[in-house]
Structures are given as structure tokens and as C-alpha cells.
């Protein structure tokens, strides 16, 4: 079995950095484009994300997930940080964001697209308040306090809506977090 591209990056292999960008650049760019105002902002974000991937490569653990999941997680966190810093809540249309995830990486294979479509369909089945809170928290990266401020809901209600919504989505998707993460559901 060949060494992962992230392990090679962690070892200082410059060629692996280019391979990583070639392999995951389309995915990262698609995610960045959906969460930023303009192509220029997306390009800046992609650069930040790959710098973060380069700095974090040594933390990659194949037993915890795939390289794709690792890089997507870094991308999501970096983009949420950018959104919070810039308070760019208008970057995406809240109702279309989950639907668009199925087109995030053309040629990525059916698995990711099918999973995104299933997740979007399940989230759409939630009560409107739960759906709104989940979209604001997961897609826009708002904190519970920020969601409470935007919606006018009490903080406790926001936390309850988020928790119940996530539990319901997990049940509908038949996701058992205990077996995946070695811990109980919240």
C-alpha cells in the first residue's frame, strides 16, 4: 500500500503538495465558491485552506477518516472562520445551500452526491424552526448565541432546536455516532 499524500506532505515532500492540490483542489474550490462572495474571495480561501492542510498534515490519522474528510473538515473550518471574521452572512442563499452540495465536486463519484442528496432531503423534512437553526449553524457557521440574536429565539431554545434537529437527522439517516466515534450521542 502506498503512503498517503498527507503523510508525504508531513514528511516535507514538495511533490505531494502539488498532488494534494491536484486531487482535492476541485472539491476545496467548489466548497469555497459556495461559501464566499466572489471568485476572488474563493481563490484566497483556497490558498488559506491548502496552507492549513500543509501545516496540519502531520495530524492526519487514517484510522479516523479519509484524506478527503480531513481536507474537507479543514476547508469547512477555515471558511467558517472567514465568514465569522467578515460577518458575511449574505454569502449564500440559505435555502439552496444544502441542495447545491450534491454538485460540489463534478466527477467525484456517486457516493458523495448521494450522501449529500440524502442529507439535504432529511434536513428539509425537519420542522421549519429546526431546519433554519441547523442551516444557520452548520452552513453559515453561526454560534448558538449568534443564531439566537438573528432569529430572536432564546438561547436555550436555539440549543434545543439544534440538538433535537441533529438527533432527528441522525435517526432518519440511521447514523450511529457511538460506533463511529466511540462515544454516546449528545
Buried (B, 14 or more C-beta within 10 A) or exposed (E): EEEBBBBBBBEEBEEBBEEBBEEBBBBBBBBBBBBBEEEEBBBBBBEBBBEBBBEBBEEBEEEEEEBBEBBBEBBBEBBBBBBBEEEBBEBBEBEEBBBBBBEBBEEBEEEBBEEBBEBBEBBEEBEEBBBBBBBBBBBBBBBBEBBBEBBEBEEEBBBBBBBBBBEBBBEBBEBEBEEEEEEEEE
